[in-house]
Amino acid sequence: MIRRILHFLPAVLLALALLGAWELYVDLGTVSSIVLPAPHEVAAEAWNNAGLLGANLELTAQEVGLGVLLALILGFVLGVLIHLSPLLRRAVYPLAVGSQAVPVALIGVLHVFWWGFGVLPKLFVIVLICFFPVVVTTVDGLSSVDPDQLKLLRTLGASRWQALRFGELPAAVPAALSGARIALAVGVIGAYIAETSTATSGPYAGLGHQINADINALQTPRAYAAAVVLFVFAIACFYTLAMAERVLAPWAQKPRGEVH
Amino acid sequence: MQTQEKSRERQAPRASGAGEGVRLEDVSHAYRDRRGTKVQALAGVSLRAPRGSVLAVVGPSGCGKTTLLELICKLQEPDVGAVVSEPAVLMPQRDLLLPWLSAVDNAALALRIGGDARGRARTRGAALFAELGLAGFEQARPHELSGGMRQRVAFVRTLLSGKPVLCLDEPFGALDAITRQEMQEWLTGALVREPRTVVLVTHDVEEAIVLADRVAVVSPRPGRVVAELTVDLPRPRTRTNPSVVALREQALHTLQLGAR
């Protein structure tokens, strides 16, 4: 337990130091709290709006969770197809790279036109942003298998599918999970982009939407409170996945079991 | 001998039109190396390994020994001559155990590939583990095993491929002297319990004489059989046995003549 605490101590100290500097900067300086609210204001605002923040977080978390999951599936499947077929590699890879340059706001409107104001257009945006790192790491992971190991599987009578099933797919899991970590980290900002580039109906529209609305309404402290919630949420996601990796790919863990 | 008969009934090698054991008739083979230069690996090699016997092929590095095994396992076709063999399986020099599978799952890989369900494959693998003195190591991950243990698991995996001919490519080449000797004793015992036709490639003359019924001495590239010895000594053999020592001297002498 003490080791656990010691493990996270540097991060906590650094965060406290940054918060202290921020607080001092605002208290001593001439910045208005509309431009930059002090940490204690943000904390108070978070406390007073816990219900609203919670409801919006729930929505954003759903978007991130579903979106990243879909991105993982799409990215992994595309990675496997690209690995198996040189033709598909030539056909799909350039387009997948290009898709990362598409300005999301441009197509956000189109997706509302197609799918309305629900969660679907937002999922599409998140998937678009998140699938690419998974494709790249999966393709690398699949081709990282020792060629002698594949030869061995062949001498034991394995078909192409069985070589994939017993050799390449398990070998690609650690790499794909690294891609998943990137996807998850990007997925949170992806949700923000998705919420601000597509329209929403309903009382709650997610933390990203709330941040934009609050900034426009000069409720900067509440926008900051929402951003802090996103911040903590992203960290929690990252470490949850790191723990999942221990279960899904125990052979790829470092001997001391250090999280990354 | 009785154990041999019993085991053979239990695991009768599949009948094959290829006749008994392994036969090479005047085989020559060349391959292209990475630079594209043609390398004559074997030149006019004729060898026989009757069913249930152990043939050791001894020679310096680069005498085409690996090519020989790949020809027997039908991984390559000879340029000239005929390779007649019952179905053969290759045990490569490196153990190539899959890090994401337990020891018993690695050993039972061929059974899974052959269509057995995981549970059935595991049970059959565990039975052979018990028979060959590996009980208790079923659930170990490859990285937890010593080099000798890993080779044993790799050998069980080769046995469970169900093929009547085993091609062992310097199976103990990477082990230290003491482990190597233990492994030779273990392999002798294992072959009494699970008799197979074995073609063993090694650069260790002593190992060849301790393990084989017949030893073929092969010259450096292009590989030719320069001498054949029959080892008609009772098993288990020790390397200090005077007859083993005498045969070793004889084989080494031939090897030096061939190298000139």
HADDOCK unambig.tbl for C-alpha pairs under 7 A between the chains (distance, minus, plus):
assign (segid A and resid 149 and name CA) (segid B and resid 96 and name CA) 5.76 0.50 0.50
assign (segid A and resid 155 and name CA) (segid B and resid 89 and name CA) 6.35 0.50 0.50
assign (segid A and resid 155 and name CA) (segid B and resid 90 and name CA) 6.66 0.50 0.50
assign (segid A and resid 156 and name CA) (segid B and resid 89 and name CA) 6.95 0.50 0.50
assign (segid A and resid 156 and name CA) (segid B and resid 110 and name CA) 5.56 0.50 0.50
assign (segid A and resid 156 and name CA) (segid B and resid 161 and name CA) 6.27 0.50 0.50
assign (segid A and resid 157 and name CA) (segid B and resid 113 and name CA) 6.77 0.50 0.50
assign (segid A and resid 158 and name CA) (segid B and resid 113 and name CA) 5.72 0.50 0.50
assign (segid A and resid 162 and name CA) (segid B and resid 113 and name CA) 6.80 0.50 0.50
assign (segid A and resid 251 and name CA) (segid B and resid 99 and name CA) 6.22 0.50 0.50
assign (segid A and resid 251 and name CA) (segid B and resid 100 and name CA) 5.69 0.50 0.50
